[in-house]
Amino acid sequence: MRCRTPTSSSAVRRPSTPSGAPFATPSPASRASASSTTTSSSSAPGAASRRPRCPASPSTASPCGLPETSRSSPSASARRRSTEGRRRHTVLVAGGGMAGVEMAAAVADLGGSRVRVELVHSGAAILPELRETQPRLAARAEDELARLGVRVRLGVRLASVTEHAAHLSDGTHLPVSTVIATIGQRAVQVPGLDALRDPRGRLVTRSDLSVIEGVWAAGDSACVVHPTRGEPVPANALWAIKAGEHVGANLARTIRGRATRPFAYRGLGQAASFGLGRSISELYGIPFTGWVAWVLRLTFFLRFMPSRRKAAQVVGDFARRAAYSRRAHVSAPVDAPAAAVATARTA
Ligand SMILES: Cc1cc2nc3c(=O)[nH]c(=O)nc-3n(C[C@H](O)[C@H](O)[C@H](O)COP(=O)(O)OP(=O)(O)OC[C@H]3O[C@@H](n4cnc5c(N)ncnc54)[C@H](O)[C@@H]3O)c2cc1C
């Protein structure tokens, strides 16, 4: 039986050989790959439990291709986990956009003193998009990262990752246990529409979100121009949802022989969290910080939950976290926050 390798954006990437051969090296092309938050964890506790589960095989090679000799016995792996549980882990987050900043903050906040977090960003300052319109909120985010003990390295890229280290473009080699890449996304391109794309591979839409007659585009693969700002809207879930709804409505109008309408949605805002009661939010251009921002962020988040049940679960999780946050600092596996973190970024 074949073991399916995880391909989702939160998949754990493990080295192909146990000897530390480079893996998941972000080439310029893969740096902007479609689903780009990947977690590489070579020694962090919990990593083993997130490997693809394979049925036991009587043969000497496992269905995943790992030789049986490379697997630890249950007692050995329990001993290893126990040792690792006492060690301080270094987590490197690549990418200083909204996802990377929230991820770094969440890992530092939930991991507490057991985790050291390094945030590597290629630009001159983190949160470049937010900084353009809300420089005070971006500065507040920097303060929050400093409070949480996150070390921010600017003007440097993650160049490659080996089993125990991350290698940066300035020649620095950092021993790390986990690497989380939040380094952007690229449009999935369908062959055949090449002439209709912008340089980033997105289908260029007209004001009603049609591309040419019979072709419509919305979401990450579309270049949708903001109705008032005149620049492409960000690639995030809110814009994808709103543009998708608009395409549906215009398609229905076209089928009924009516005129299409231009996409007029102007956006809502954006938010990031740095722990319970500590957030930055921008709603219709107005900046908020602290508890007000935190509640606004949660409201954004709940508003776009797929069901009320899911929303209730999220509220329950937050309530539990508030009640047991100190205990969570001690008992949470070091890479659990990276897997569990959910950002509520909207625009
Ligand atoms: C790790 C991560 C975290 C994010 N966090 C946030 C966040 O907190 N807030 C936020 O607002 N946004 C966030 N985003 C961005 C958000 O997920 C996207 O903007 C949004 O999902 C775009 O929706 P979409 O429908 O355009 O594309 P997708 O949601 O990617 O859906 C495209 C679908 O098309 C399928 N597909 C691809 N090629 C083909 C093909 N040839 N034929 C048929 N199907 C195909 C794919 O499998 C996929 O299911 C995040 C993105 C990532 C990667």
PDBQT file of the ligand as one rigid body, heavy atoms in Angstrom, charges set to zero:
ROOT
HETATM    1  C1  LIG A 401      -0.851  29.458   4.333  1.00  0.00    +0.000 C 
HETATM    2  C2  LIG A 401      -1.815  30.508   3.913  1.00  0.00    +0.000 A 
HETATM    3  C3  LIG A 401      -2.443  31.277   4.879  1.00  0.00    +0.000 A 
HETATM    4  C4  LIG A 401      -3.358  32.232   4.501  1.00  0.00    +0.000 A 
HETATM    5  N1  LIG A 401      -3.983  32.960   5.458  1.00  0.00    +0.000 NA
HETATM    6  C5  LIG A 401      -4.916  33.849   5.110  1.00  0.00    +0.000 A 
HETATM    7  C6  LIG A 401      -5.617  34.580   6.093  1.00  0.00    +0.000 A 
HETATM    8  O1  LIG A 401      -5.397  34.441   7.286  1.00  0.00    +0.000 OA
HETATM    9  N2  LIG A 401      -6.563  35.466   5.697  1.00  0.00    +0.000 N 
HETATM   10  C7  LIG A 401      -6.854  35.646   4.384  1.00  0.00    +0.000 A 
HETATM   11  O2  LIG A 401      -7.740  36.436   4.079  1.00  0.00    +0.000 OA
HETATM   12  N3  LIG A 401      -6.205  34.967   3.420  1.00  0.00    +0.000 NA
HETATM   13  C8  LIG A 401      -5.253  34.078   3.745  1.00  0.00    +0.000 A 
HETATM   14  N4  LIG A 401      -4.574  33.374   2.777  1.00  0.00    +0.000 N 
HETATM   15  C9  LIG A 401      -4.896  33.622   1.379  1.00  0.00    +0.000 C 
HETATM   16  C10 LIG A 401      -6.181  32.888   0.993  1.00  0.00    +0.000 C 
HETATM   17  O3  LIG A 401      -6.108  31.533   1.382  1.00  0.00    +0.000 OA
HETATM   18  C11 LIG A 401      -6.349  32.972  -0.507  1.00  0.00    +0.000 C 
HETATM   19  O4  LIG A 401      -6.288  34.324  -0.891  1.00  0.00    +0.000 OA
HETATM   20  C12 LIG A 401      -7.695  32.411  -0.926  1.00  0.00    +0.000 C 
HETATM   21  O5  LIG A 401      -7.783  31.053  -0.567  1.00  0.00    +0.000 OA
HETATM   22  C13 LIG A 401      -7.852  32.532  -2.440  1.00  0.00    +0.000 C 
HETATM   23  O6  LIG A 401      -8.987  31.843  -2.835  1.00  0.00    +0.000 OA
HETATM   24  P1  LIG A 401      -9.038  31.232  -4.276  1.00  0.00    +0.000 P 
HETATM   25  O7  LIG A 401     -10.385  30.611  -4.394  1.00  0.00    +0.000 OA
HETATM   26  O8  LIG A 401      -8.629  32.218  -5.277  1.00  0.00    +0.000 OA
HETATM   27  O9  LIG A 401      -7.888  30.115  -4.315  1.00  0.00    +0.000 OA
HETATM   28  P2  LIG A 401      -7.772  28.775  -3.468  1.00  0.00    +0.000 P 
HETATM   29  O10 LIG A 401      -8.447  28.911  -2.145  1.00  0.00    +0.000 OA
HETATM   30  O11 LIG A 401      -6.331  28.429  -3.505  1.00  0.00    +0.000 OA
HETATM   31  O12 LIG A 401      -8.605  27.728  -4.295  1.00  0.00    +0.000 OA
HETATM   32  C14 LIG A 401      -8.192  27.315  -5.590  1.00  0.00    +0.000 C 
HETATM   33  C15 LIG A 401      -8.629  25.878  -5.767  1.00  0.00    +0.000 C 
HETATM   34  O13 LIG A 401      -8.470  25.525  -7.144  1.00  0.00    +0.000 OA
HETATM   35  C16 LIG A 401      -7.902  24.249  -7.217  1.00  0.00    +0.000 C 
HETATM   36  N5  LIG A 401      -7.196  24.155  -8.527  1.00  0.00    +0.000 N 
HETATM   37  C17 LIG A 401      -5.948  24.576  -8.819  1.00  0.00    +0.000 A 
HETATM   38  N6  LIG A 401      -5.670  24.337 -10.130  1.00  0.00    +0.000 NA
HETATM   39  C18 LIG A 401      -6.781  23.791 -10.659  1.00  0.00    +0.000 A 
HETATM   40  C19 LIG A 401      -7.126  23.340 -11.971  1.00  0.00    +0.000 A 
HETATM   41  N7  LIG A 401      -6.261  23.413 -12.999  1.00  0.00    +0.000 N 
HETATM   42  N8  LIG A 401      -8.368  22.832 -12.156  1.00  0.00    +0.000 NA
HETATM   43  C20 LIG A 401      -9.248  22.763 -11.129  1.00  0.00    +0.000 A 
HETATM   44  N9  LIG A 401      -8.975  23.169  -9.874  1.00  0.00    +0.000 NA
HETATM   45  C21 LIG A 401      -7.762  23.680  -9.637  1.00  0.00    +0.000 A 
HETATM   46  C22 LIG A 401      -6.995  24.172  -6.026  1.00  0.00    +0.000 C 
HETATM   47  O14 LIG A 401      -6.762  22.838  -5.668  1.00  0.00    +0.000 OA
HETATM   48  C23 LIG A 401      -7.790  24.929  -4.966  1.00  0.00    +0.000 C 
HETATM   49  O15 LIG A 401      -8.645  24.089  -4.255  1.00  0.00    +0.000 OA
HETATM   50  C24 LIG A 401      -3.654  32.421   3.128  1.00  0.00    +0.000 A 
HETATM   51  C25 LIG A 401      -3.017  31.643   2.161  1.00  0.00    +0.000 A 
HETATM   52  C26 LIG A 401      -2.098  30.693   2.536  1.00  0.00    +0.000 A 
HETATM   53  C27 LIG A 401      -1.417  29.846   1.477  1.00  0.00    +0.000 C 
ENDROOT
TORSDOF 0
